[in-house]
Amino acid sequence: MRRAQRGQINTAGSLTLPSGWRDIVADWSSDKQSFKVNWGKAMMWIFLLSDTFIFGSFLTGYMTVRLSTTDPWPDASKVFALVIGGTEIPLILIAIMTFILISSSGTMAMAVSFAYRRDRIKTTVLMLITAAFGATFVGMQAFEWTKLIVDEGVRPWGNPLGAAQFGSSFFMITGFHGLHVTVGVIYLTTVALRVLQGRYERSGNYQIVEIAGLYWHFVDLVWVFIFPFFYLW
């Protein structure tokens, strides 16, 4: 009885599982056949889920601080305004940054489509364009930070424009998102060069491009939430 529960080795030398374990294996196998999700994509979804919790905690903390502070909160339309041709234009830099990042989702989606068509050149070009959009976004964010620090005197520990929590929450959340964009640029560039070299053509599996696309779309989606919280509220 105990031997049957642990399993036996038959005359062919293979392990015979007890009936209970056979049912478990069959159940897991049927799940895999039903959903057909490979480990790479599943792990990326788990990572993005954990990242959602982190960004969600950051934004929740920001809202709590924003609603509870007694000091006046800086006016975003003035803090993030640029003077062009002698005219102060509110949020013009942020609008361009948002447009660039949202456009990069379109080029990434096109790259995934061409990857499954086995078009290496178009896939590579579109992924590199997406990475260039991301690098441009990070560069504009660096300019925005420089303007706040040098011209406005905003620091993570202080803010001459109003509530001190403005600097700490802004630099923490936008910096964390900027780090994700920077990692994404490196990630997309690496995958694009491997596509160009034909590494995935030999294996016949271009799913890594879709996995990279999942990460990039997530980064763009997070910015859709950061943008109204910081710049429109």
Buried (B, 14 or more C-beta within 10 A) or exposed (E): EEEEEEEEEEEEEEEEBBEEBEEEEEEEEEEEEEEEEEEBBEEBBEEBEEBEEEBEEBBEBBEEBBEEBEEEBBEBBEBBBBEEEEEEEBBBBBBBBBEBBBBBBBBBBBBBBBBEEEBBEBBBBBBBBBBBBBBBBBEBBEEBBEBBBEEBEBBBEEBEBBBBBBBBBBBBBBEBBBEBBBEBBEBBBEBBEBBBEEEBBEEEEBBBBBBBBBBBBBBBBBBEBBBEBBBEE
